[in-house]
Amino acid sequence: MAVKKKYSVKAGGRTVKFGAKGYSIAPGTKKGDNYCARSSGIKKCKNPPCPNDLSRQAWGCVGKKSVKSRAKKFSRIK
């Protein structure tokens, strides 16, 4: 059974799905800082954009901190 994702982005002729359904994104909060700190250690992929990179954009991550003004909005999967 496939895991349901919350967002999708079309880039470079492919669709990248990311974000767990049922969880909320709260940039600029302690929850956001914790997410950014955890995800900063994940290695970059060879074929960008990576799901981790897109999630970090949605959270507004700058290094290990989450900044609300840097957060990017993505369209949800219906």
C-alpha positions in Angstrom: 0.0 0.0 0.0 1.4 3.4 -1.0 1.8 6.1 1.6 -0.5 9.1 1.0 1.3 12.4 0.6 0.0 15.9 1.1 1.7 18.0 -1.6 3.0 17.5 -5.1 5.3 19.5 -7.4 6.0 19.0 -11.1 9.7 19.7 -12.0 11.9 18.5 -14.7 9.3 16.2 -16.3 8.5 14.4 -13.1 6.2 14.8 -10.1 7.7 14.9 -6.6 5.3 14.1 -3.8 6.1 15.0 -0.2 4.6 15.8 3.2 2.7 13.4 5.4 -1.1 13.7 5.3 -2.6 14.4 8.7 0.3 16.6 9.9 0.3 20.4 9.9 3.2 22.7 9.0 3.8 25.5 11.4 6.8 27.6 10.3 8.4 30.0 12.8 7.5 27.9 15.8 9.4 25.6 18.2 7.9 22.7 16.3 9.3 24.2 13.0 12.7 24.7 14.6 12.7 21.0 15.7 11.8 19.8 12.2 14.5 22.0 10.6 17.2 20.7 13.0 16.2 17.1 12.3 15.9 17.5 8.5 19.2 19.5 8.1 21.2 16.2 8.5 19.5 14.4 5.6 21.8 14.1 2.6 21.0 15.9 -0.7 19.7 13.7 -3.5 21.3 13.4 -6.9 18.2 14.3 -8.9 16.7 17.5 -7.4 14.2 18.7 -6.3 14.3 16.3 -3.4 11.2 15.8 -1.1 13.4 16.9 1.8 14.4 20.1 0.1 10.7 20.9 -0.8 9.6 20.2 2.8 12.3 22.4 4.2 11.1 25.2 1.9 7.5 24.7 3.2 8.7 24.9 6.7 10.8 28.0 5.9 14.1 26.4 7.1 17.2 28.6 7.3 19.9 26.3 8.5 18.4 24.7 11.7 15.8 27.4 12.3 12.3 27.8 10.9 11.4 31.4 9.7 7.8 32.1 9.0 8.5 34.8 6.4 10.7 32.3 4.4 8.0 29.6 4.2 6.7 28.7 0.7 3.1 27.6 0.0 2.6 24.5 -2.1 -0.7 23.2 -3.6 -2.2 20.2 -1.9 -3.0 16.9 -3.6 -6.7 16.4 -4.0 
